[in-house]
């Protein structure tokens, strides 16, 4: 349980972002470099480690 919180009666869902390139040579562009370190494309079978915990939990 995150932050040692007591369980509560609630429901939440997670939708990991997913996208498909129209052009394989397409490049990502970080529109908010002061708020985001960057973006990368990964195959589902070759995700970087460690994963962000909510994303890791959604893949189980």
C-alpha positions in Angstrom: 0.0 0.0 0.0 1.6 3.4 -1.0 2.5 5.8 1.8 1.3 3.4 4.5 -2.3 4.5 3.9 -5.1 2.5 5.3 -7.4 0.8 2.6 -10.5 2.8 1.7 -13.6 1.9 -0.2 -13.0 3.5 -3.5 -12.5 2.4 -7.1 -9.9 3.7 -9.6 -8.8 2.9 -13.1 -5.6 3.4 -15.0 -5.1 3.8 -18.7 -1.5 3.7 -19.8 -0.8 5.9 -22.8 -0.3 4.2 -26.1 0.3 5.5 -29.6 1.2 4.3 -33.0 3.5 6.1 -35.4 2.2 7.0 -38.9 5.7 7.3 -40.1 8.6 5.1 -38.6 11.0 8.1 -39.0 8.7 10.4 -37.0 10.5 12.1 -34.1 9.1 13.0 -30.7 9.2 16.7 -29.6 9.1 17.7 -25.9 6.7 20.7 -25.8 7.3 21.3 -22.1 11.0 20.7 -21.4 10.9 22.5 -18.1 8.2 20.1 -16.9 9.2 16.8 -18.6 12.6 15.2 -19.0 11.6 13.7 -22.3 9.6 11.1 -24.3 10.8 7.8 -25.8 9.1 5.0 -27.8 9.3 1.4 -26.5 8.0 -1.9 -27.6 5.8 -3.5 -25.0 8.2 -6.5 -24.9 11.2 -4.2 -24.2 10.0 -1.6 -21.6 12.7 0.2 -19.6 13.3 -0.9 -16.0 12.3 0.0 -13.3 8.8 0.9 -14.4 6.6 3.5 -12.8 4.7 1.5 -10.2 1.1 2.2 -11.5 2.2 1.2 -15.0 3.9 -1.9 -13.7 0.7 -2.8 -11.8 -1.5 -2.3 -14.9 0.6 -4.7 -16.9 0.1 -7.6 -14.5 
